Amino acid sequence: MKMRKVGMALSLVLAAGTLLGACGKSDNNKGTETSKGGEKTKKFSVAMVTDVGGVDDKSFNQSAWEGLQKFGQDNGMKKGKGGYDYLQSKSDADYSTNLNTLVRQDFDLVYGIGFLMQSAVEEIAKQQKNAQFAIIDAEVKQPNVASVLFKEQEAAFLAGVAAALQTKSNHIGFIGGMEIPVIERFESGFLAGVKAAKPEVKVDVQYSGAFDKAELGQSIASKMYSSGADVIFHAAGATGNGLFKEAVDRKAKDPSKEIWAIGVDRDQNDMGPDVVLTSALKRVDVAVQDLSKKAMDGKFPGGEIALYGMAEDGVGLAPINSKASNKDAIEAAIKDWSEKIKSGAVKVPGTRDELKNFSAK
């Protein structure tokens, strides 16, 4: 009889062990890897929330996503929970919800892409104190947030030099998205570059008030080209896609006509190889990779600002279109001005007030 009781007790113990083992194989261990000691250690994971332009805006959000994809692939990560991923915002009402969702999915680092997400990142960072966040193009003064800023004015300055040296009508244009500090840096730098290269050139400046309205970008570009502008630079996200459409359409109707567009953030030559003169590069992809690597290595710069300029290879200018008549002169001038900016001999203005006092001499 005693033997039967011992046998039953042993069976119960084994059954309990089996149940506990099954519990240990739950979904809670997704995104983990086994160390040499047999213990589970969580893999690093990272995700981003796009601004309203979308992950395929051909500009800012897309550059960030390309950087995140490259980081993930270089480190053997898979797209999705436990690896690298993104959530797309259709409106500003989605920002906080999307940030919270990624934190709850246990991503180690969550990016908010764009100045417009500043308040949402600050709000969620205060609520989720144990989570790590990064914001592009704004500063959030929280210990668990890294702020990434760029010297956009330096890239825009070079774009201004290129535009001024290529224009035949001495009339060019600038299309901005929203009147926020980051776009003011683009505008100020571009106007300074034009002034430095060819002071007599007239520049039309107009803002669309949006980063996701290609039809507005096309409408503004149409009016600028019709009024005599032959080179237009945009810093307007997906709104700028309308600029390229207008330029491509006009060039198709009259191939002999001087029609040029200048892209932004990434090399946008693919938007119109016959009309894209160059692009003011803002290496959001480089910054995303750099900051993600630091976070993965346990060196997350929470509460700090990471500033990327020409000296850090964070901004620059894409190759000049081989069809540009003044290509050689533009390239020589760009090389000269780049050296001056990197050395500190020329400080490019980042605001309209600084532009008023700017002198390239």
N, C-alpha and C positions, 0 to 999 in steps of 0.2 A: 504493500500500500504506500509506504514511504517512497519507494522508487517511482511510483506513478506520479506522486505529487511533485517530486523533483523534476521529472521529465516535463510535466505540464508547465512548471515555473520557467524552465529553460526555454521552452517553446515560446512563451510569452515574451521573454527577454529578446529572443531573436526576432520576433515579429515587430517589437517596438523599435529595434535597431534598423530593421528594413524600412519602416515608416519614416524614421528620422533621416535615413539616407535619401529617401525619395524627396523629402522636404528640402534637403540640401541641394537638389538639382532643379530648383524652381527657376523662374525667369529672372529672379533677383540677381543671378550671377551672369546675366548677359553682359557682354563687353568686358569680360575678365580674361586673364591668362594665367596659366599655372606656372608658379616659380619652381626652382629646383627642389625646394623643400616640400612641395606638394600643396602649399597654401595658395589661396586665390588672391591675386593682386589686380586691381582695376586698371584697365587700359585707359590712356588719355583719350578724351573725345572733345570735339569742338564743333560749334554750329554758329550760324549767323541769321539775323533777321534783316530782310531787305527793306529798303525804303519803297515808296509807292511806284518807282520806276520799274520794278521787277528785276528778276535775276538775269533776264536776257535783254536788258535795256541797251546793249551795245556800248555801254559806258561805265558808270561808277559801280553800280551793283554787280554788273557782270565781271568787272575787274576783281572785285573782292571775292566773288565766288570762284573765279579761276585760280586765285591765290590759295583759297581754302582747299580746292580740289587737288592742287599740286602738292600742298602740304600733306594732305591725307594719303595720296598715292605714294609719295616719297617715304612715308612712314608705315606703309603696309596696312592702312586703314580702309574700311569699306564705307560706302555711303549709307547713311541711316543711323538709327539709334546705336550708341556705343562706338560710333566712328566719326564721320563728319557729315553735316547736313545743313539745310537751310529751311526757313519758313518765309513765305512771301507775304508782304503786307499790301492789301488792296487799298487801304486808306490809313490815315493816322490813328484811327480807332483800333487798329489791329496791333499796334506796337507793343503795348503793355501785355496784352494777352499772349502774343507770340513769344516775347521774352520769358514770361512765366512758364509757358508750355515747355520751352527748351530746358529751363532749370529743373522742372519736375521730371523731365526725361533724363536727368542726371548728367547732362553735358558738363564737362569740367570748365570750359570757357565759352562764353556766349557773346557774340559781337552784335552791336547795333550799328547798322550801316547808314551813316549820314547825320548831318547837323540837326535835322528835324526830329531825330530820336532822342535828343538830349534829355528832355524832361522825363520821358518814359524810362530811359536807362537809370536815371537818378532815382526815380520812384521805386523801381523794382530792386535796384541795388540796396536801397535802404531796408526793404522788406526781406530780401534774401541775402543776409549778411555773410553767409558761408559760401555763397556762389561767387564766381569770378566773371567779370564783364570787361568788355573793351568797347569803346565807341570811336567811330571814325569821324573826323571833322568837327569835333566839339570837345569841350572839357567838362568832365563831371568830377567834382571834388569829393570822392568817396574812396575809402581805403581799399575797396574791392573792385575798383574800376581803373583800367588803364586808358588814358586818353591819347588818341593818335591824331596828330595834326601834320599838315604839309605846308611847304612854302610854295603854294600854287603860283604866286606872283612871279617866281623865277622862271617856271616853264612858260607862263603866259607872256613874259617879256620876250623870250626867244621867238614865240609865235608872232608877236607884234613886229619884231625885226623882219621875220620872213614875209609877213603880209605887206609891210611897207616897201620892201625891196622888190616884191613881185607885182604890185598893183601898177596898172597902166593908166588908170583913170584918176589916181591919187584920191580915191574914195573907197573906204572899206567899212565893214560893219562888225558889231559885236552883239550877240544875242545871249542874254543871261537868263537863268531860270528864275529863281526867287532872289530878292534883294536881302541876302544874308551875308555874314562876314566872309565865308569861303568864296562866294561868287564875287564879292567886292575885291578880294585878293586877285582873282582872275582878271577882272576888269581893269584894276589899277595897274597890274603888271603888263597887260597887253597894251594899254595906252602909253605906258612908259617906254615900251619897246618900239612902238611906232614913232614916238617923239624922238627917241635916241637915233633911229635909223634915217628918218625922213620927216622932219617937223611939219612940213607943209601939207601932209596927208590929212584929209578930213575923215573922222570916224563917227559913224552913227552908232549910238548905244541904245538898245531897247531890251526891256525885260518882259518875258512871257507870263511870269507869275506862277509857273508850274514846271515840274520836271517830267511830266508824263503826258504831254499834249503835243504830239508830233504835228497835228494840224495847225496849231498855233505857230510852231517853229517854221513851218512851210509858208504860212501867210506872212510872217514878219520878213522872212528871207526874200519872198517874192517882191515885196515892196522895196526892200533895200536894193536888190539887183535892178529893179525897174528904175530906181532913182539914180543909178549910176555906179553903185558899188560893184567891184569885180572880185573882191575877196571878203569873205565873212567868216568870223571865228565864233564858235558857240561854246558856252559853258552852261548847258541846260539839260543835261541828262538825256532821257529819251525824247524830250521836246526837240532836241537837236537833230533827231532823225529826219524831221521835216525839212531841215536845211539841206541835208544831203539829197533828199528826193527832189527838191526844187532845183538844185544845182545840176543833178543828173538829167532831169527833164529838159532844162534849158540848153545844156550842152548837146543833147541828142537832137534838138531842133536846129541848132546852129553850131556844128563842131568847130568852126573857126573862131567863135566868140570866146573871149577871156572870161572864164567863170571858174572861181576857186572857192573851196570851203576848207576850213581848218577844224580838225576834230579835237577831242578832249579826253582826258583820263587814260584811255588806251589808244593804240595806233588804230585809227578808224579808216585806214586806206581801203578796207574791204567794203566800205559804204559807198564807194565811187572812185575806182582807180583812175579815172580820167579827170576827176575834179577835186580830189582831196590833196591839197598842197602839202600838208604835214599835220601833226597832232601834238598838242601840249600834253605830254605824258605825266600822269600822276600815278605813281606806282603803288596803288592800293594793294595790288596782289603781293608785292614785295613786303609791304608793311604787315599784312595779314600773316604771311609765312614767317616773318621774323618774330612777331609777337607770339604766335602760336608755339614756335620752337622754344622760346623763353619760358612760356607757361608750362610746357611739357617737361622741361628740364628743372622745374621748381624755382624758376627765377622770374615769376610773374611780377611786372612792375606796377603793382596796385598803388593808386594814389599819385601816380607820376604821369608826366606828359612825354610822349615819344614824338619828336619832331623830325620830319624827313624833308630835306632840301636837296639841292644839286650836289652838295658835298657828300651826302649820304646815299646818292644815287636813287633818291626818292622821287625826284621830278626830272624832267628833261624834255627833249624834242624828238619826235619820230623822224625818220629819214625824209628828205625833201623829194617830192615827186620828180621822177626822171624827166617828165615832160615839161617841167617848169622852165621857161625861157631864161630865167635868171638863177638857175640852180647853183652854178659855181660861185657866184657872188654871194648868194644867200648862205651857202655852206661855209665860206670863208668868214663871213660876218658872225655867224652862229658860233664858230670855233673861238673867235676873238672874244665875244661877249661872254661865252661860257667860262672861259678862263678868268675873266675879270670878276664874274659873280662868285665863282668858287673860291677865289683868293680873298674875297671881301673888298676888293677895290671898288666895286659897284654894289650898292645896297638897293635892291629893287623895292619900290614902294608897295605896301600891302593894303593901303587904305586910300580913299580919295583925298584925305587931308595930306597924307605923305606925298601923294602924286603932285599936289600943288607946288611943293617945294623941291621936287625931284629935278636933278640936273645930271646928265650923263657925262659931263665934261670933267 
